[in-house]
């Protein structure tokens, strides 16, 4: 796991921990539903950062007999758990608290306390958001934001970025709701702000769940990486053709590569072994993230036959006639 990922998480952890304490204190002193929702939001985010750090630690364990390909994919599981927590706890509590306040509205006491806390929270969140944004920008390159999120294999960075973006939006909504309730006499605005914050969290959780689901199922390396591997194979003198290439991210920095190649027919077994060794050395030297590499020597005809057999086995059985 890149050190930059941990920096992003630690920054968010410290910021959200401090913010949650101030928000809960303000909610207790003023009776603001929106501020209570924001406190729950920050507390959930703090717990989420702890889970991501735990996931990073678990994912770094070496491979063993029970998990021969390592534990790298465990970070994807914990990122998915984070999405569930944001939806179930953060969004659920915020919407419930907002509805209760809408049913039983009451004035906010000492709104100045809320304003001070919200301004401080915006400052803390802005710093954490900027750190996450800069880390995301380093990996984004020339891609658009949505494309970068879809192709990213490190969920820790875009998870924190999503959380902090939702937090910034929630703070703005809370400020508007509290101001309308305390200064404009619209008492229901505080509860409505809490409900809106809940929907913001639900939307962020849904986006995170969609992205981490793809990583859990298994995503291939980028098309650029696969194309360069094809070029390396084509440049290997002892190989006549590349039959198939399969890549799978087992973690942000852990790629499994399996390739089927057709070697020249006039080679000895020693020549084939040396060709495999040269191919592995070249690929690993170019892509250190490829931790496990499997090369299958197979004729083009044999590969076509095996693929046809797999398609036949996967095809649904024909319906019986009457």
Secondary structure as the mmCIF struct_conf table of DSSP 4:
data_model
#
loop_
_struct_conf.conf_type_id
_struct_conf.id
_struct_conf.beg_label_comp_id
_struct_conf.beg_label_asym_id
_struct_conf.beg_label_seq_id
_struct_conf.end_label_comp_id
_struct_conf.end_label_asym_id
_struct_conf.end_label_seq_id
HELX_RH_AL_P HELX_RH_AL_P1 UNK A 3 UNK A 30
HELX_RH_AL_P HELX_RH_AL_P2 UNK A 33 UNK A 59
TURN_TY1_P TURN_TY1_P1 UNK A 60 UNK A 60
BEND BEND1 UNK A 61 UNK A 61
HELX_LH_PP_P HELX_LH_PP_P1 UNK A 62 UNK A 63
BEND BEND2 UNK A 65 UNK A 67
TURN_TY1_P TURN_TY1_P2 UNK A 68 UNK A 69
BEND BEND3 UNK A 71 UNK A 71
TURN_TY1_P TURN_TY1_P3 UNK A 72 UNK A 73
HELX_RH_AL_P HELX_RH_AL_P3 UNK A 74 UNK A 85
HELX_RH_PI_P HELX_RH_PI_P1 UNK A 86 UNK A 91
HELX_RH_AL_P HELX_RH_AL_P4 UNK A 92 UNK A 103
BEND BEND4 UNK A 104 UNK A 104
HELX_LH_PP_P HELX_LH_PP_P2 UNK A 107 UNK A 108
BEND BEND5 UNK A 109 UNK A 109
HELX_RH_AL_P HELX_RH_AL_P5 UNK A 111 UNK A 140
TURN_TY1_P TURN_TY1_P4 UNK A 141 UNK A 142
BEND BEND6 UNK A 143 UNK A 143
HELX_RH_AL_P HELX_RH_AL_P6 UNK A 145 UNK A 151
HELX_RH_AL_P HELX_RH_AL_P7 UNK A 155 UNK A 183
BEND BEND7 UNK A 184 UNK A 184
TURN_TY1_P TURN_TY1_P5 UNK A 187 UNK A 187
HELX_RH_AL_P HELX_RH_AL_P8 UNK A 188 UNK A 217
HELX_LH_PP_P HELX_LH_PP_P3 UNK A 220 UNK A 222
HELX_RH_AL_P HELX_RH_AL_P9 UNK A 223 UNK A 234
TURN_TY1_P TURN_TY1_P6 UNK A 235 UNK A 235
TURN_TY1_P TURN_TY1_P7 UNK A 237 UNK A 238
STRN STRN1 UNK A 239 UNK A 251
TURN_TY1_P TURN_TY1_P8 UNK A 252 UNK A 253
STRN STRN2 UNK A 254 UNK A 263
TURN_TY1_P TURN_TY1_P9 UNK A 265 UNK A 266
HELX_RH_AL_P HELX_RH_AL_P10 UNK A 269 UNK A 286
TURN_TY1_P TURN_TY1_P10 UNK A 288 UNK A 289
STRN STRN3 UNK A 290 UNK A 297
HELX_RH_AL_P HELX_RH_AL_P11 UNK A 300 UNK A 314
BEND BEND8 UNK A 315 UNK A 315
HELX_LH_PP_P HELX_LH_PP_P4 UNK A 316 UNK A 321
#
